[in-house]
Amino acid sequence: MDSGESAGPPSNPTAGVSSGTARETVQRRLEALIRENRFTVAVVFPVIGAVTLVGSAEGMLPAPLAYNPLLILFGTLVMRSPLVVALLPTIDRRAVAVLAVLTGYTYAIELVGVRTGWPYGTFEYGIRLGPMLGGDVPLALPLFFVPLVLNATLLTLLVLRDRAARVGPRLLAAIAAVVAVDLVLDPGAVAIGFWEYVPPGGYYGVPRSNYWGWLLSGTVAVVLVDRAFDRAVLLERVRTCEFALDDLVSFVLLWGAINVLYGNWLAAGVAGLFCLGLFRTDRYDLAMLSTALPGRWRGR
C-alpha cells in the first residue's frame, strides 16, 4: 500500500485541533484575510512584480528600487501566503521533518550547481536576492523553490482526480509539472538578469543541461513532498480550500507576463498550459473572480 494512503476514509485536515483552540482561531483569521484579499495577492502583486522587475532590468527604476531585495522578498512572501495558509492544517511532525530535509537538499544542490556547474550547467547570479549563503546562494532559496514543487503537486492531485491514487502517474505528472515550471521560470529570470548561463543556451539563453538538472532535483523534491503529507488529508484540503492554488496563479501571471514582454513565446505558451490546467480544476472562472475581488468592488 502507498504509504501516503490512510487505512480509513480521508481525515479532516484540522483533526486533532479542537474547536476554539488558539491554532484554529489563528487559522480561521488567516483564511479570512486571504479570502478578503485574493485578487490583490494573486493578481495585483504579480502584475506589479512583473512591471518592477522589467523596469529594473531595463534601467527604468531609480537605484533604491531597482532589484530591491527587500521588495522582492516581501512580494514573494505575500504571493506565497495563500499556499502557506492552505497547507497549515495538513502540517504535522512528519511533514516538518521531511520539508526540513527538502530545504537542506535545496541548499546543497544549488551550492553544488553554482560552484561546479553540475547538474544545471555553469551559471551565476546576476543580482543579490537578499542575504547569500556562503556568498553564492540566496538564503531565501527554499522560499523560491519549495513552493513551486508544492504547487506542481497540488495541481497534479486536482487534475488527475481519481488517477492520483496511483503512485506512478501521480509522481510522473508532478515531476513533469516541476520541469514545466522551469520552462517558464528560467527564460524569464535570464531575461531580467536574475542569473545567467555561461555559455548561454539555445532556449532563451538557458542550456539543455539545466533541464536535466531540474529533472534530477525535481524528482527528489517531488518524492520528498509526496512522502511528507498524508495524501488523503492533502487531497481533501486542496479540494475544499478554494485559494490553495492562488500562488500558482501568481507565478503564471508574473513569469508569463515577463516572458511575453521579452518575446519568449514558447515559455509564455507553457505558462498558458498551466492556465489550462488551472481551468481544469473547475475553480478559476468568472464566478470565482467576483468572489475574489475585494468586498468594496463586488456587485459593481
N, C-alpha and C positions, 0 to 999 in steps of 0.2 A: 504493500500500500504506500502511496505517495505520502511522505512524512508531513506534507503541507495540509493533508486532509484530516478532518476530525472524525471520530467514530460516530458521533451523533449528528443531528441537524446543525446548520450554521448557528453559531452562538452570537449573542448580542455583542457588538463591538464595545459596549460600555459595561460588559459583565464584570462584576467584582467591584464596581463603583456604585455604592448605594445612593439612592436618591437624596439630594440635599447635601452631599459631601462637597468639600471645597473644590476638589478636582472637577466634579460635574458642573458646579456653578461656573467655574472659570471656562470650562469647555463651552457651555451654553452662551456665555458672553462673547467669547471669541467667534463662535459661529454666527452670532447675530451681527457682530462687527463686519465679518467677511460678507455676509449676505447684503448688508446695507451698502457696502462699497464695492460690490463685484465689478461693476462697469469701470470704476476708477482704477481698480487694481489690475484687472485683466485686459483693459483696452487703453485707458489713458496713459498709464505708466509705460507700457511698451512703446506706444507711439512717441511719447516724449523721449524715451530712451533712444529710439532709432534716430530721432532728429538730433539729439545732443551728441550721440556717438559719430554720426556722419559729419555734423558740424565740427567736432573735434578733429576728425581725420582730414577735413578739408581746410583747416585753419580759420574757421569762421567764428570760433568762440574765443574769448579772452583767456589768457593763461590760467587764471584761478579756476575756471570752469572746464577747460578742455581736459578730457580724460581724468577728471577729478575722481580719485579712488573712493573717497567717502560717498560721493553721489552714486557711483557705480554700485558700491556695496549696499547702500541704502535702497536703491531701486531694485536690486536683485532680491534683497530680503523681503521687500513689500510684495514683489511678484511671486515669491515662493510661499508667502503666508497662507494662501488657500490650501496648498498641498500639505503644509505642516499641520494646519488646524484639522484638515480632513483625516490625517493619519494618526493624530494624537491618541484617539481611543483604542487604536489597534496596537499601540506600542506596549510591549511587556519586556521582561528581563531578557528573553531570548532575542527579541528584536534589537534591543540596545546593544547587546554583546555582538551580534552579527554585523550591525551597522558600524560599530566601532572597528571591527576587523576590516570592513569595506573602506572606511575612512583611512586607516593605515595603509591599505593596499593602494588607494588613490594617490596618496603622497609618494609612496615608494615607486610606483611605476612611472609617475611623472618625473621624479628626480632622475631615475634611470634614463628616461627618454631625453631630458634636457642635457644630461651630461654625456650620454653615449650615442644618441641618435637612434637607439633601438627602444621600442619597436615601431615608432611612428615615422622615423626619418629625422634628419637633423633640422632642428628648429630652435628659435629663441624668442623670448617675449619682447615685444616692442615697447610696451609700457608696463608700469608697475600697477598691478591690480590689487593695491593695498600692500600690507606687510608681506615680505617674501621670506619663505622658509629656506634657510641656507643660502639666501641670496639668489635662488634660482626658481623657486616655485611659490605661487601665491599661497599665503596661509589660508585664505578662504576657498582654496580649490575644491574641497568637498561640497561647499555651497553651490558651486557651479556645476559639478559633475554628478553627484549622487542623485539630485532631484531629476536629472534627465533620465537616469535609469529607472527611477520610481515612476515617472510619467509614462515611459515606454511600457513598463509592466502593467500599470493600471489601464492604459488604453488597450493593451492586448487582452486583458481579462474581460473587458466590456465588449470588444469587437468579436472575439472568439466565442463568447457566450458559453454554451454547454461544452464546446471543444476545449475550453480552458481547463477542464478537469483532467485532461491527459497531459502528462508532464512533457512529452516530446513536442507536440505542437505549441504548447504554452512557452517553453523555453526558446524554441527556434524562432517563433514570432517575435518575442520580446528582444532577442538578440538582433534580429533583422531591424526592428524598430530603433534600437540604440544606434546601430550603424547608420540608419537613415537620418537620425537626428544629426549626426555629424556631417552628413552630406549637405545639410542646411547650415550648420553652425560654422564649420571651418572656413568655407569660402567667404562668408560674411566677416568672420573675425580677421582673416587675412586682409580683406579689402579695407577695413578700418584701422589696421595696424596693431591689433592686439598681439599677434605673433606673425612670424614669417618663417618659411622653409628655405633651406639652403642645400641645393638649388631649388628654385620654385618648381612645383609640379604642374602637370597638364590640366588638372581640374581646378581652374580659377586660382592657380598658384599652390594648390595642395597636391602632394605626390601620392601615388598609389599606395606606397608603404604606410601612409597614415591610416588608411582604411584596414589594412591587415592588422595594424596595431590596435585599432578600435575593435576589430573583430575579437582579438585576444582579450583586451581589457573589458570589453562589453560582455563577453561570455562569462568571465569570472564574476563581474559585478551582477549580472542577471541571476546567476546561480546563487550568489550570496543573498540577494534580495528575496529570491524565491524561498530560501531556507529561513529567512528572518521572520516571516509572518505566517500566522495560521491562514492558509489560503481561503478557507470558508469565511472567516471573520473579515479578511481584507476584501473579498468579493462583495460580501453583504454591505460593508461600509461604502465602497465606491459606488455600488448600485443605489444606495439611499442618500448619499451626500452629493447634492447637485453641483457643488463647486469643486469637487475633488480633482478635476482635470483643468481647472482655470489656469494653472501655471503653464500647462502645455499650450493653452490659447495664447498666453503672453509670449511664450517662446516663438510660436508660429508668426505672430504679428511683428515682434521685434526683429527677428532674423530674416523672416520673409521679406519685410519692408527693406531692410538693408541690402539684401541680395537683389531686389528689384531696382533699387536706386543705383546699384553698381552694374546692372545688366547681367547679373549671374542667373540667367534664366533657367538653367537646369536645376540649380539649387532652389530657386523660387518655386519651380514646379514640384519638387519634393515637398516643400512646405505646403503646397496646395494639396498634395496627397494626404498629409496629416489633417488638413481641414476636412477632407472626405471621411477620414477615419473618425474624427470628432463628430461629424454629422451622423455617422453610422451608429453612434451611441444613443441617438434619439434624445439628446438633452440640449443641443445647441441649435436653436431655431429662432424665429421672430418672437414667438411667445416667451422664450427664455430671455430675450433681450429686454422685453418690457418689465420682467421681474428683476433683472439685473441692474436696471437704471436706478440711480439714487431716488429716494422716495419723493423728493420735490419735483422730479421730472416725470413721474408716472402719470398717465392719464392725459398728458398734453398732446 
